[in-house]
Amino acid sequence: MEILREILLTLHLLGMAIIVGGYFTVIRSPKVLPGMLHASYLQLITGLLLMGLAEMGDGEVNHMKIGIKLVVAIVITVLAFIGNKKQKVFAASAPADGGAATAVKNPSATLAHLVFVFAIINVIVAVFVH
């Protein structure tokens, strides 16, 4: 069971790294990357599995912390999903020469910022709420 928990925890942290790293790679022109969406799925699924393992264990489980993290993870996933959809529409409607598209602001930029901020909030809750 401990090996499974360590594997899930590693995948959970990898999902966080992909969200934060994906944001920093496009920080000059922010957008929601498909990898950020997939990483939010990974975080949500591995978080739920880690919660299930914690409930099966003998130790105390902080349900308030898990509830807050679950709500924030769902918000991250929804924002990443919406941002990825808007990014696909924006990329499909942009002209190939790029001339007119430079004047139009990317609609998923705000969502990229929000995904990043909520991901950092999730880390803060994980570290500081006992």
C-alpha positions as CSV (number, residue, x, y, z in Angstrom):
1,M,0.0,0.0,0.0
2,E,2.9,2.3,0.8
3,I,4.4,1.9,-2.7
4,L,1.0,2.7,-4.3
5,R,0.7,5.8,-2.2
6,E,4.2,6.9,-3.2
7,I,3.5,6.3,-6.9
8,L,0.2,8.3,-6.6
9,L,1.9,11.1,-4.7
10,T,4.6,11.3,-7.3
11,L,2.0,11.5,-10.1
12,H,0.1,14.1,-8.1
13,L,3.2,16.3,-7.7
14,L,4.1,15.7,-11.4
15,G,0.6,17.1,-12.3
16,M,1.3,20.2,-10.2
17,A,4.7,20.6,-11.9
18,I,3.2,20.4,-15.3
19,I,0.5,23.1,-14.5
20,V,3.1,25.5,-13.0
21,G,5.8,24.7,-15.6
22,G,3.3,25.0,-18.5
23,Y,2.2,28.4,-17.2
24,F,5.8,29.6,-16.9
25,T,6.6,28.5,-20.5
26,V,4.0,30.8,-21.9
27,I,4.1,33.5,-19.4
28,R,4.8,36.3,-22.0
29,S,1.6,35.4,-23.9
30,P,-0.4,33.3,-21.5
31,K,-2.8,30.6,-22.7
32,V,-4.1,27.4,-21.4
33,L,-2.1,24.6,-22.9
34,P,-3.5,21.1,-23.5
35,G,-0.9,19.8,-21.1
36,M,-2.2,22.0,-18.3
37,L,-5.7,20.5,-18.9
38,H,-4.4,16.9,-18.8
39,A,-2.3,17.7,-15.7
40,S,-5.4,19.0,-13.9
41,Y,-7.2,15.7,-14.8
42,L,-4.1,13.9,-13.4
43,Q,-4.2,15.9,-10.2
44,L,-7.9,15.4,-9.6
45,I,-7.8,11.7,-10.2
46,T,-4.6,11.0,-8.2
47,G,-5.9,13.3,-5.4
48,L,-9.1,11.3,-5.2
49,L,-7.2,8.0,-5.1
50,L,-4.8,9.4,-2.4
51,M,-7.9,10.4,-0.4
52,G,-9.3,6.9,-0.7
53,L,-6.0,5.4,0.5
54,A,-5.9,7.8,3.4
55,E,-9.4,6.9,4.4
56,M,-8.5,3.2,4.4
57,G,-5.5,3.8,6.6
58,D,-5.4,3.9,10.4
59,G,-4.4,7.5,10.8
60,E,-6.5,10.6,11.2
61,V,-7.7,12.3,8.1
62,N,-8.3,16.0,7.9
63,H,-11.6,16.2,6.1
64,M,-11.6,20.0,6.0
65,K,-8.3,20.1,4.2
66,I,-9.3,17.4,1.7
67,G,-12.6,19.1,1.1
68,I,-10.9,22.5,0.3
69,K,-8.3,20.8,-1.9
70,L,-11.1,18.9,-3.8
71,V,-13.1,22.1,-4.4
72,V,-10.0,23.9,-5.6
73,A,-9.0,21.0,-7.8
74,I,-12.4,20.9,-9.4
75,V,-12.2,24.7,-10.0
76,I,-8.7,24.2,-11.6
77,T,-10.0,21.5,-13.9
78,V,-13.1,23.5,-14.9
79,L,-11.0,26.6,-15.6
80,A,-8.4,24.6,-17.6
81,F,-11.2,22.9,-19.6
82,I,-12.9,26.2,-20.5
83,G,-9.6,27.8,-21.2
84,N,-8.5,25.0,-23.5
85,K,-11.8,25.2,-25.4
86,K,-11.4,28.9,-25.9
87,Q,-7.8,28.5,-26.9
88,K,-8.8,25.9,-29.6
89,V,-11.5,28.3,-31.0
90,F,-9.1,31.2,-30.9
91,A,-6.3,29.2,-32.7
92,A,-8.8,28.0,-35.3
93,S,-10.1,31.4,-36.0
94,A,-6.7,33.2,-36.2
95,P,-5.5,33.9,-39.7
96,A,-2.5,32.0,-40.9
97,D,-0.3,35.1,-41.5
98,G,-0.7,36.2,-37.9
99,G,-1.1,39.9,-38.8
100,A,-4.6,40.5,-37.5
101,A,-4.3,38.0,-34.6
102,T,-1.6,40.0,-32.9
103,A,-4.1,42.9,-32.2
104,V,-6.6,40.5,-30.6
105,K,-6.1,39.5,-27.0
106,N,-6.0,35.7,-26.4
107,P,-9.3,34.8,-24.6
108,S,-7.7,32.1,-22.5
109,A,-5.0,34.4,-21.0
110,T,-7.2,35.2,-17.9
111,L,-8.1,31.6,-17.5
112,A,-4.4,30.6,-17.6
113,H,-3.6,33.1,-14.8
114,L,-6.6,31.7,-12.8
115,V,-5.5,28.1,-13.3
116,F,-2.0,29.0,-12.1
117,V,-3.3,31.0,-9.1
118,F,-5.6,28.2,-7.9
119,A,-2.9,25.6,-8.4
120,I,-0.7,27.7,-6.1
121,I,-3.6,28.0,-3.6
122,N,-3.9,24.3,-3.6
123,V,-0.3,23.9,-2.7
124,I,-0.6,26.4,0.1
125,V,-3.5,24.6,1.5
126,A,-1.7,21.3,1.3
127,V,1.4,22.6,3.1
128,F,-0.1,24.9,5.7
129,V,-3.5,23.5,6.7
130,H,-3.1,20.8,9.2
